[in-house]
Amino acid sequence: MLITCAFLINYFYVRKYQDRTNPKTHSPVSMLHSIVSVWFLLRVCVRIQHLIIFICIPLLVACWPTGPEKHQQLAMQGAYSASIDPQGQNLVIGSLQHGGSYWNIPKYARLYNWNHRAGFLTEILYSSFSSNGKYALTANYYNLVLWNTATGESVAFWEAPSRIQSADLSGDGRFALLGMDNGQAVLFDIQNGGVLREFQHGGPVISVSLNIQAGIALTGSEDNSAILWNTRDASMIREFKYSNQVSLVKLSETGVIALMVPSSEKAELWNLATRKKIAELKTAKYRLTSATFMGDSRLLTGTTYRDIFEFDAKTGKKLSRWRIGTEAKHALKSTSVLDVGYKGGRLIAVGSNGYLYTF
């Protein structure tokens, strides 16, 4: 395009100049002058094109998501849920066809099959790990189980007081925060049984995050709000109102930073100590489905469209971008990222297509 423009401009300029100054517009000298001028402009245009390519290609490469180096199948035909332990060594996955299972990531080995009833496969819809990875929680709509990850044996089995919509295990593995469809979230003693605290919303509680060490819980609801609670007395610390349901909430390891994701709105990072919003996250058209804080400095998020974003948790600046694949035979391009973490400095993620990805 640049070359064509240069030729036309030069042609009409020379032609017009010649018509004014020399009636012999097609003399050999004038034609030679035109050819030399066009040749010179072509050289300039080519150099400009090379410069644009030199500048733009690195920028395009930097913006393009990094793909995985390895993928391994964990569940045929996809998964309901998955959780990676904080150490990045093991994971729990709820398969669409084969119930729940516990895997060792470095060995790519299924260690235990975890189902809530002997002889039957359980739809594991929610799962969570304790901070040290020694305990894992699995839940479906109506019951939950606490597991010992060293032995694979169940520690406790409980019926839920209402239909479970979300679940999170405390760092010490003693308590579970359950979001339910009756508009309540409850703090549950998962080792001994019993509801310890009740937190009331105006609609189903579809996302929960518990930090028992900091004494706080964060809940997201279909009533278009997220609420920060004091777990010691069940009092409300602060309510965050939105225009849509809050589909994802997450507390950092210290409880200082919180992520809140209202549907069809920008995800927000808040500093709970200063009570100020840090940033609105730039995730383009992608809806966040999972989140993992790495201390209080970094935030990893998974999306409904295979992408993984890493943010600076203190500023909200986007740092990196990855994308999982679509290896399953009938996988859709909208494969969701169920969970994401790090294993020995390498990013790992589990997709709803049932695959584990290593980057």
PADRENTOR-789002 format. One record per residue (C-alpha): x, y, z; residue in three letters. Coordinates in steps of 0.25 Angstrom, whole numbers, padded with zeros to 4 digits, always signed. Each point is the difference from the previous one (the first is absolute). Layout:
// PADRENTOR-789002
XYZALA...
END
This chain:
// PADRENTOR-789002
+0000+0000+0000MET+0011+0010+0004LEU+0007-0004-0013ILE-0012+0003-0009THR-0003+0013+0007CYS+0015+0005-0002ALA-0001-0004-0015PHE-0013+0008-0002LEU+0004+0012+0008ILE+0013+0001-0008ASN-0006-0003-0013TYR-0011+0011+0001PHE+0010+0010+0006TYR+0010-0001-0011VAL-0011+0000-0011ARG-0005+0013+0006LYS+0013+0006+0001TYR+0004-0003-0014GLN-0013+0005-0005ASP+0003+0014+0006ARG+0015+0001-0004THR+0002-0008-0012ASN-0010-0004-0011PRO+0009-0012-0004LYS-0006-0008+0012THR+0005-0013-0006HIS+0014+0003-0003SER+0011-0010+0004PRO+0006+0009+0011VAL-0014+0002+0007SER-0003-0015-0001MET+0014-0003+0006LEU-0003+0010+0011HIS-0013-0007+0003SER+0006-0014+0001ILE+0011+0004+0009VAL-0010+0008+0009SER-0009-0013+0001VAL+0012-0009+0003TRP+0004+0010+0011PHE-0014+0000+0006LEU-0001-0015-0001LEU+0013-0002+0008ARG-0006+0010+0011VAL-0013-0008+0000CYS+0006-0013+0001VAL+0009+0005+0012ARG-0012+0005+0007ILE-0008-0013-0002GLN+0012-0008+0006HIS+0000+0010+0012LEU-0015-0002+0002ILE+0002-0015+0000ILE+0012+0001+0009PHE-0008+0008+0010ILE-0013-0008-0001CYS+0004-0014+0000ILE+0006+0000+0014PRO-0012+0007+0005LEU-0010-0010-0006LEU+0008-0011+0006VAL+0000+0006+0014ALA-0015+0001-0001CYS-0002-0014-0005TRP-0003-0010+0011PRO+0010-0011+0003THR-0004-0014-0002GLY+0003-0012+0008PRO+0012-0009-0001GLU-0007-0013+0005LYS-0014-0005+0001HIS-0005-0012+0008GLN-0014-0006+0000GLN-0006-0002+0014LEU-0015-0002-0003ALA-0007-0005-0013MET-0010+0009-0006GLN+0003+0012+0010GLY-0002+0004+0015ALA-0009+0007+0009TYR+0011+0005+0009SER+0014+0000+0004ALA+0009+0005+0011SER+0016+0001+0000ILE+0006-0001+0014ASP+0008+0012+0004PRO+0013-0007-0002GLN-0003-0004-0014GLY+0003-0014+0002GLN-0014-0006+0001ASN-0014+0002-0005LEU-0015-0004+0001VAL-0009-0001-0012ILE-0014-0003-0002GLY-0002-0007-0013SER-0013+0000-0008LEU+0000-0015-0002GLN+0009-0006+0011HIS-0003+0007+0013GLY+0011+0006+0009GLY+0015-0003+0000SER+0013+0005+0007TYR+0012+0001-0009TRP+0015+0002+0002ASN+0005+0010-0010ILE+0015-0003-0002PRO-0003-0015-0001LYS-0012+0002-0008TYR-0007-0011+0008ALA-0014-0001+0005ARG+0002-0004+0015LEU-0014-0001+0005TYR-0015-0001-0005ASN-0008+0009+0009TRP-0015-0002+0000ASN-0010+0003+0011HIS-0007-0013-0001ARG+0006-0014-0001ALA-0003-0006-0014GLY-0005+0013-0006PHE+0006+0011-0008LEU-0001+0014+0006THR-0002+0013-0007GLU+0011+0008+0007ILE-0004+0014-0003LEU+0009+0007+0010TYR+0013-0002+0006SER+0011+0007+0009SER+0013-0003+0007PHE+0005+0004+0013SER+0013+0009+0000SER+0009-0012+0003ASN-0007-0009-0010GLY-0002-0010+0011LYS-0015+0001-0001TYR-0010+0001-0012ALA-0015+0003-0001LEU-0009-0005-0010THR-0015+0003-0002ALA-0012-0002-0008ASN-0013+0007+0001TYR-0004-0007+0013TYR+0012-0006+0008ASN+0015+0003+0002LEU+0012-0009+0004VAL+0013+0004+0007LEU+0011-0009-0005TRP+0014-0003+0005ASN+0009+0001-0012THR+0011-0008+0006ALA-0008-0013+0002THR-0012+0003-0010GLY-0010-0003+0011GLU-0012+0009+0003SER+0001+0007+0014VAL-0014+0004+0000ALA-0013+0000-0008PHE-0011+0010+0002TRP-0014+0003-0006GLU-0002+0015-0004ALA-0011+0008+0007PRO-0004+0005-0014SER+0004-0001-0014ARG+0015+0003-0002ILE+0004+0011-0010GLN+0015+0002+0004SER+0010-0005+0010ALA+0013+0004+0006ASP+0009-0007+0010LEU+0008+0007+0011SER+0015+0001+0000GLY+0001-0010+0012ASP-0011-0009-0006GLY-0009+0001+0012ARG-0011+0008-0006PHE-0008+0002-0013ALA-0007+0012-0005LEU-0013-0005-0008LEU-0008+0009-0009GLY-0014-0005-0002MET-0012+0003-0008ASP-0009+0004+0012ASN+0008+0014+0000GLY+0009-0005+0011GLN+0015-0002+0002ALA+0004-0009+0012VAL+0013-0002+0007LEU+0000-0015+0003PHE+0008-0008+0009ASP+0004-0011-0010ILE+0008-0009+0009GLN-0010+0000+0012ASN-0013+0004-0007GLY-0009+0012+0003GLY-0003+0014-0006VAL+0008+0010+0008LEU-0004+0013-0007ARG-0011+0004-0010GLU+0002+0012-0010PHE-0013+0004-0007GLN-0001+0005-0014HIS-0013+0004-0008GLY+0003-0011-0011GLY+0008-0013-0002PRO+0014+0001+0004VAL+0008-0005-0012ILE+0014+0003+0004SER+0008+0000+0013VAL+0014+0002+0005SER+0004-0002+0015LEU+0013+0005+0007ASN-0002-0005+0014ILE+0013+0005+0005GLN-0004+0014-0003ALA-0013-0003+0005GLY-0008+0004-0013ILE-0009-0006-0010ALA-0004+0006-0014LEU-0013-0004-0007THR-0005+0003-0013GLY-0015-0002-0003SER-0011+0001-0011GLU-0005+0012+0008ASP+0010+0008-0008ASN+0009+0002+0012SER+0013-0005+0007ALA+0001+0001+0015ILE+0012+0000+0009LEU-0003-0007+0013TRP+0006-0001+0014ASN+0001-0015+0003THR+0001+0001+0015ARG-0013+0007+0002ASP-0007-0001-0014ALA-0001+0015-0001SER+0001+0007-0014MET+0012+0008-0002ILE-0003+0006-0013ARG-0010-0003-0012GLU+0004+0003-0015PHE-0012+0002-0009LYS+0000-0003-0015TYR-0009+0000-0011SER+0001-0015-0003ASN+0002-0012+0008GLN+0014-0002+0006VAL+0005-0013-0006SER+0014-0001+0006LEU+0006+0005+0013VAL+0014-0003+0006LYS+0009+0004+0011LEU+0015+0001+0000SER+0008-0009+0010GLU+0001+0011+0010THR-0014+0005-0002GLY+0005+0014-0004VAL-0004+0000-0014ILE-0014-0005-0006ALA-0004-0003-0014LEU-0015+0002-0004MET-0006-0004-0013VAL-0014+0005-0004PRO-0005-0006-0013SER+0000+0009-0012SER+0008+0010+0008GLU+0015+0003+0002LYS+0007-0009+0011ALA+0005+0009+0012GLU+0012-0002+0009LEU-0002+0007+0014TRP+0010+0002+0011ASN-0008-0003+0012LEU+0010+0006+0010ALA-0002+0014-0006THR-0014-0003-0005ARG+0003+0006-0014LYS-0001-0006-0014LYS+0013-0004-0006ILE-0004-0001-0014ALA-0010-0005-0010GLU+0006-0012-0007LEU+0002+0000-0015LYS-0006-0013-0005THR-0006+0005-0013ALA-0012-0009-0004LYS+0004-0012+0009TYR-0008-0004+0012ARG+0009-0004+0012LEU-0003-0014+0005THR+0011-0003+0010SER+0011+0007+0008ALA+0012-0003+0008THR+0008+0011+0008PHE+0015-0003+0001MET+0002+0007+0013GLY-0004+0015+0000ASP+0008+0003-0012SER-0006-0008-0012ARG-0013-0004-0005LEU-0003-0012-0010LEU-0014+0000-0006THR-0006-0010-0010GLY-0011+0003-0010THR-0012-0006-0007THR+0008+0001-0013TYR+0013-0008+0003ARG+0008+0013+0004ASP+0008+0001+0012ILE+0004+0014+0005PHE+0011+0004+0011GLU-0002+0013+0007PHE+0008+0008+0009ASP-0009-0001+0013ALA+0005+0014+0005LYS-0002+0008-0012THR-0010-0008-0009GLY+0010+0000-0012LYS-0001-0012-0009LYS+0014-0007-0001LEU-0002-0012-0008SER-0010-0008-0008ARG-0001-0015-0004TRP-0010-0009-0007ARG-0004-0014+0002ILE-0003-0009-0012GLY-0012-0008-0005THR+0005-0014-0001GLU-0012-0008+0004ALA-0008-0005-0013LYS-0012+0007+0003HIS+0006+0012+0007ALA-0006+0014-0002LEU+0009+0012-0002LYS-0007+0006+0012SER+0007-0010+0010THR+0001+0006+0014SER+0012+0000+0008VAL-0005-0007+0013LEU+0013+0003+0008ASP+0014+0005-0001VAL+0013+0000+0008GLY+0015-0002+0000TYR+0008-0012+0001LYS+0015+0002+0002GLY-0001+0014-0007GLY-0008-0006-0012ARG-0014+0004-0002LEU-0011-0011+0000ILE-0014+0000-0003ALA-0012-0009-0001VAL-0011+0002-0011GLY-0014-0004+0000SER+0003-0009-0012ASN+0007-0009+0011GLY+0015+0003-0004TYR+0011+0005+0009LEU+0009+0010-0007TYR+0015+0003+0003THR+0006+0013-0005PHE
END
